[in-house]
């Protein structure tokens, strides 16, 4: 990959990678750090990556960097004894986006990742498999389970509105 192609990748894909990581992490600064780290790793291997595979490489690297960050923070949180209250029920909703975001946040990590890549970013099952190191049938199963959970969690739109 040339310098021009690398810069083109930064212009084309940085926003999508950032949105994907932010939806999972929910912390603006951490999401920016992960995206930056992903581009640093891509720069270190710029000679080995073809421009056609750059988007997939970037999302895969960002995904794995995010997983490493989550695992590291889980260990630190457990050691420090700080526990969050993200499993509290909130029954008063004013905004459909808030309901959907909360429902997506309650998904297991892998289901949240595949549903965000498929429905928010528009990746194919094959591309999601490459990014997450899953085979295509596993991706489909996780997406099915995530959508089933979301449908049950959100229920009827009449109930939400």
Short mmCIF file of the C-alpha atoms (twelve columns), coordinates in Angstrom:
data_MODEL
# 
_entry.id   MODEL 
# 
loop_
_atom_site.group_PDB 
_atom_site.id 
_atom_site.type_symbol 
_atom_site.label_atom_id 
_atom_site.label_alt_id 
_atom_site.label_comp_id 
_atom_site.label_asym_id 
_atom_site.label_seq_id 
_atom_site.Cartn_x 
_atom_site.Cartn_y 
_atom_site.Cartn_z 
_atom_site.pdbx_PDB_model_num 
ATOM 1   C CA . UNK A 1   0.000   0.000   0.000  1 
ATOM 2   C CA . UNK A 2   1.296   3.426   -0.858 1 
ATOM 3   C CA . UNK A 3   1.183   6.538   1.305  1 
ATOM 4   C CA . UNK A 4   -1.627  7.946   -0.834 1 
ATOM 5   C CA . UNK A 5   -3.669  4.758   -0.388 1 
ATOM 6   C CA . UNK A 6   -3.030  4.809   3.368  1 
ATOM 7   C CA . UNK A 7   -4.259  8.411   3.568  1 
ATOM 8   C CA . UNK A 8   -7.272  7.429   1.507  1 
ATOM 9   C CA . UNK A 9   -8.025  4.665   4.029  1 
ATOM 10  C CA . UNK A 10  -7.849  7.193   6.833  1 
ATOM 11  C CA . UNK A 11  -10.342 9.459   5.064  1 
ATOM 12  C CA . UNK A 12  -12.734 6.690   4.015  1 
ATOM 13  C CA . UNK A 13  -12.820 4.340   6.983  1 
ATOM 14  C CA . UNK A 14  -11.894 6.217   10.146 1 
ATOM 15  C CA . UNK A 15  -15.448 7.407   10.813 1 
ATOM 16  C CA . UNK A 16  -16.936 3.925   10.354 1 
ATOM 17  C CA . UNK A 17  -14.333 2.286   12.584 1 
ATOM 18  C CA . UNK A 18  -14.847 4.976   15.212 1 
ATOM 19  C CA . UNK A 19  -18.656 4.547   15.212 1 
ATOM 20  C CA . UNK A 20  -18.278 0.768   15.473 1 
ATOM 21  C CA . UNK A 21  -15.902 0.979   18.441 1 
ATOM 22  C CA . UNK A 22  -17.899 3.749   20.143 1 
ATOM 23  C CA . UNK A 23  -21.099 1.667   19.979 1 
ATOM 24  C CA . UNK A 24  -19.304 -1.105  21.834 1 
ATOM 25  C CA . UNK A 25  -17.142 0.858   24.277 1 
ATOM 26  C CA . UNK A 26  -19.433 3.833   25.043 1 
ATOM 27  C CA . UNK A 27  -16.431 6.033   25.830 1 
ATOM 28  C CA . UNK A 28  -15.413 8.681   23.317 1 
ATOM 29  C CA . UNK A 29  -11.766 8.972   24.362 1 
ATOM 30  C CA . UNK A 30  -11.208 5.223   24.511 1 
ATOM 31  C CA . UNK A 31  -12.830 4.762   21.110 1 
ATOM 32  C CA . UNK A 32  -10.524 7.386   19.621 1 
ATOM 33  C CA . UNK A 33  -7.497  5.707   21.218 1 
ATOM 34  C CA . UNK A 34  -8.483  2.324   19.782 1 
ATOM 35  C CA . UNK A 35  -8.988  3.772   16.302 1 
ATOM 36  C CA . UNK A 36  -5.639  5.545   16.511 1 
ATOM 37  C CA . UNK A 37  -3.914  2.357   17.687 1 
ATOM 38  C CA . UNK A 38  -5.498  0.478   14.765 1 
ATOM 39  C CA . UNK A 39  -4.109  2.974   12.276 1 
ATOM 40  C CA . UNK A 40  -0.683  2.789   13.929 1 
ATOM 41  C CA . UNK A 41  -0.709  -0.999  13.575 1 
ATOM 42  C CA . UNK A 42  -1.787  -0.682  9.956  1 
ATOM 43  C CA . UNK A 43  1.037   1.793   9.323  1 
ATOM 44  C CA . UNK A 44  3.548   -0.638  10.823 1 
ATOM 45  C CA . UNK A 45  2.441   -3.255  8.273  1 
ATOM 46  C CA . UNK A 46  1.659   -0.894  5.400  1 
ATOM 47  C CA . UNK A 47  3.997   -2.743  3.017  1 
ATOM 48  C CA . UNK A 48  2.265   -6.090  3.709  1 
ATOM 49  C CA . UNK A 49  -1.343  -4.927  3.263  1 
ATOM 50  C CA . UNK A 50  -3.000  -4.446  -0.100 1 
ATOM 51  C CA . UNK A 51  -5.330  -1.491  -0.536 1 
ATOM 52  C CA . UNK A 52  -8.230  -3.835  -1.343 1 
ATOM 53  C CA . UNK A 53  -7.887  -5.561  2.047  1 
ATOM 54  C CA . UNK A 54  -7.215  -2.401  4.063  1 
ATOM 55  C CA . UNK A 55  -10.805 -1.922  5.272  1 
ATOM 56  C CA . UNK A 56  -11.082 -5.497  6.489  1 
ATOM 57  C CA . UNK A 57  -7.644  -5.317  8.114  1 
ATOM 58  C CA . UNK A 58  -8.528  -2.055  9.839  1 
ATOM 59  C CA . UNK A 59  -11.834 -3.314  11.267 1 
ATOM 60  C CA . UNK A 60  -10.235 -6.600  12.330 1 
ATOM 61  C CA . UNK A 61  -7.394  -4.786  14.079 1 
ATOM 62  C CA . UNK A 62  -9.785  -2.363  15.762 1 
ATOM 63  C CA . UNK A 63  -12.005 -5.239  16.896 1 
ATOM 64  C CA . UNK A 64  -9.093  -7.153  18.435 1 
ATOM 65  C CA . UNK A 65  -7.691  -4.005  20.056 1 
ATOM 66  C CA . UNK A 66  -11.125 -3.330  21.548 1 
ATOM 67  C CA . UNK A 67  -11.362 -6.898  22.887 1 
ATOM 68  C CA . UNK A 68  -7.915  -6.552  24.473 1 
ATOM 69  C CA . UNK A 69  -8.971  -3.264  26.070 1 
ATOM 70  C CA . UNK A 70  -12.208 -4.765  27.424 1 
ATOM 71  C CA . UNK A 71  -10.388 -7.770  28.889 1 
ATOM 72  C CA . UNK A 72  -7.759  -5.565  30.481 1 
ATOM 73  C CA . UNK A 73  -10.405 -3.324  32.049 1 
ATOM 74  C CA . UNK A 74  -12.389 -6.306  33.333 1 
ATOM 75  C CA . UNK A 75  -9.322  -7.536  35.189 1 
ATOM 76  C CA . UNK A 76  -8.650  -4.084  36.604 1 
ATOM 77  C CA . UNK A 77  -12.286 -3.602  37.611 1 
ATOM 78  C CA . UNK A 78  -12.402 -6.967  39.327 1 
ATOM 79  C CA . UNK A 79  -9.189  -6.266  41.180 1 
ATOM 80  C CA . UNK A 80  -10.316 -2.819  42.311 1 
ATOM 81  C CA . UNK A 81  -13.774 -4.012  43.295 1 
ATOM 82  C CA . UNK A 82  -15.655 -1.423  41.234 1 
ATOM 83  C CA . UNK A 83  -18.834 -2.808  39.767 1 
ATOM 84  C CA . UNK A 84  -21.104 -0.979  37.384 1 
ATOM 85  C CA . UNK A 85  -24.876 -0.895  37.474 1 
ATOM 86  C CA . UNK A 86  -25.590 -1.422  33.795 1 
ATOM 87  C CA . UNK A 87  -28.049 -4.216  34.529 1 
ATOM 88  C CA . UNK A 88  -30.561 -1.981  36.244 1 
ATOM 89  C CA . UNK A 89  -33.966 -1.794  34.623 1 
ATOM 90  C CA . UNK A 90  -35.157 1.556   33.430 1 
ATOM 91  C CA . UNK A 91  -38.785 1.466   32.386 1 
ATOM 92  C CA . UNK A 92  -39.328 5.076   31.404 1 
ATOM 93  C CA . UNK A 93  -38.103 5.848   27.898 1 
ATOM 94  C CA . UNK A 94  -38.601 9.017   25.940 1 
ATOM 95  C CA . UNK A 95  -36.525 8.199   22.913 1 
ATOM 96  C CA . UNK A 96  -36.600 5.158   20.640 1 
ATOM 97  C CA . UNK A 97  -32.866 5.510   19.949 1 
ATOM 98  C CA . UNK A 98  -32.215 5.328   23.691 1 
ATOM 99  C CA . UNK A 99  -34.280 2.131   23.914 1 
ATOM 100 C CA . UNK A 100 -32.422 0.543   21.022 1 
ATOM 101 C CA . UNK A 101 -29.010 1.603   22.341 1 
ATOM 102 C CA . UNK A 102 -29.812 0.145   25.756 1 
ATOM 103 C CA . UNK A 103 -31.043 -3.086  24.183 1 
ATOM 104 C CA . UNK A 104 -27.888 -3.397  22.056 1 
ATOM 105 C CA . UNK A 105 -25.734 -2.702  25.124 1 
ATOM 106 C CA . UNK A 106 -27.338 -5.652  26.930 1 
ATOM 107 C CA . UNK A 107 -26.293 -8.098  24.203 1 
ATOM 108 C CA . UNK A 108 -23.316 -10.381 24.830 1 
ATOM 109 C CA . UNK A 109 -20.120 -8.934  23.375 1 
ATOM 110 C CA . UNK A 110 -19.905 -11.159 20.273 1 
ATOM 111 C CA . UNK A 111 -23.586 -10.717 19.411 1 
ATOM 112 C CA . UNK A 112 -23.301 -6.952  19.805 1 
ATOM 113 C CA . UNK A 113 -20.255 -6.926  17.555 1 
ATOM 114 C CA . UNK A 114 -21.815 -8.929  14.722 1 
ATOM 115 C CA . UNK A 115 -25.128 -7.050  14.845 1 
ATOM 116 C CA . UNK A 116 -23.326 -3.696  14.732 1 
ATOM 117 C CA . UNK A 117 -21.148 -4.809  11.828 1 
ATOM 118 C CA . UNK A 118 -24.148 -6.187  9.918  1 
ATOM 119 C CA . UNK A 119 -26.940 -3.726  10.626 1 
ATOM 120 C CA . UNK A 120 -25.047 -0.511  11.399 1 
ATOM 121 C CA . UNK A 121 -22.031 -0.824  9.118  1 
ATOM 122 C CA . UNK A 122 -23.548 -3.007  6.359  1 
ATOM 123 C CA . UNK A 123 -20.909 -5.731  6.168  1 
ATOM 124 C CA . UNK A 124 -21.635 -9.082  4.534  1 
ATOM 125 C CA . UNK A 125 -21.617 -12.285 6.567  1 
ATOM 126 C CA . UNK A 126 -18.321 -13.267 4.966  1 
ATOM 127 C CA . UNK A 127 -16.666 -9.941  5.849  1 
ATOM 128 C CA . UNK A 128 -17.942 -10.148 9.427  1 
ATOM 129 C CA . UNK A 129 -16.463 -13.630 9.647  1 
ATOM 130 C CA . UNK A 130 -13.094 -12.323 8.535  1 
ATOM 131 C CA . UNK A 131 -13.179 -9.468  11.039 1 
ATOM 132 C CA . UNK A 132 -14.274 -11.591 14.019 1 
ATOM 133 C CA . UNK A 133 -12.481 -14.843 13.085 1 
ATOM 134 C CA . UNK A 134 -15.788 -16.732 12.935 1 
ATOM 135 C CA . UNK A 135 -17.149 -18.835 10.114 1 
ATOM 136 C CA . UNK A 136 -20.151 -17.635 8.159  1 
ATOM 137 C CA . UNK A 137 -22.656 -19.953 9.847  1 
ATOM 138 C CA . UNK A 138 -21.513 -18.836 13.316 1 
ATOM 139 C CA . UNK A 139 -21.999 -15.218 12.248 1 
ATOM 140 C CA . UNK A 140 -25.533 -15.980 11.072 1 
ATOM 141 C CA . UNK A 141 -26.369 -17.754 14.340 1 
ATOM 142 C CA . UNK A 142 -25.080 -14.866 16.460 1 
ATOM 143 C CA . UNK A 143 -27.006 -12.338 14.362 1 
ATOM 144 C CA . UNK A 144 -30.177 -14.417 14.655 1 
ATOM 145 C CA . UNK A 145 -29.797 -14.686 18.431 1 
ATOM 146 C CA . UNK A 146 -29.081 -10.963 18.761 1 
ATOM 147 C CA . UNK A 147 -32.116 -10.007 16.689 1 
ATOM 148 C CA . UNK A 148 -34.308 -12.403 18.668 1 
ATOM 149 C CA . UNK A 149 -33.124 -10.861 21.932 1 
ATOM 150 C CA . UNK A 150 -33.661 -7.345  20.602 1 
ATOM 151 C CA . UNK A 151 -37.165 -8.197  19.443 1 
ATOM 152 C CA . UNK A 152 -38.032 -9.635  22.839 1 
ATOM 153 C CA . UNK A 153 -36.389 -6.781  24.742 1 
ATOM 154 C CA . UNK A 154 -37.950 -4.001  22.748 1 
ATOM 155 C CA . UNK A 155 -41.272 -5.778  22.222 1 
ATOM 156 C CA . UNK A 156 -43.944 -4.002  20.286 1 
ATOM 157 C CA . UNK A 157 -43.201 -0.502  19.067 1 
ATOM 158 C CA . UNK A 158 -46.634 0.505   20.350 1 
ATOM 159 C CA . UNK A 159 -45.433 -0.305  23.859 1 
ATOM 160 C CA . UNK A 160 -42.289 1.809   23.413 1 
ATOM 161 C CA . UNK A 161 -43.987 4.824   21.861 1 
# 
